[in-house]
Amino acid sequence: MCGADGCCGAGSRPSPAAPGSPGTAGICLGLAGLGFFLFGALNFFTHIGLIINTMG
């Protein structure tokens, strides 16, 4: 189904997202959150490694 009225063509509007789907903003926020989490995890383990390797 292409448009909200069921017809495909130059004047048809895209159908809205299904109820319960995250939508474009949700996907963007999810990817940003995942990137932020991975950056934080790498930052944490890098600093732990630096601290442990400089203790002796």
Secondary structure, 3 states (H helix, E strand, C coil): CCECCCCCCCCCCECCCCCCCCHHHHHHHHHHHHHHHHHHHHHHHHHHHHHHHCCC
